[in-house]
Amino acid sequence: MALDPQLLEILACPDTHHAPLDYDVQAQTLTCTECGRIFEVRDDVPVLLLDEARGPAEQP
């Protein structure tokens, strides 16, 4: 199951800039359009915790 499109419209990076996120369905990740942090989606739930985000260079 994919994330609800209405939810994707309101999700934003939890950092102070609150930039929009790009959803990668294949990788099940959300990527910040400003800082490049990558947030995982686990069991169709976005994990928007800064402590658990990966940087752009930290691909699995």
Secondary structure by P-SEA (a helix, b strand, c coil): ccccaaaaaccccccccbbbbbbbccccbbbbcccbbbbbbccccccccccccccccccc
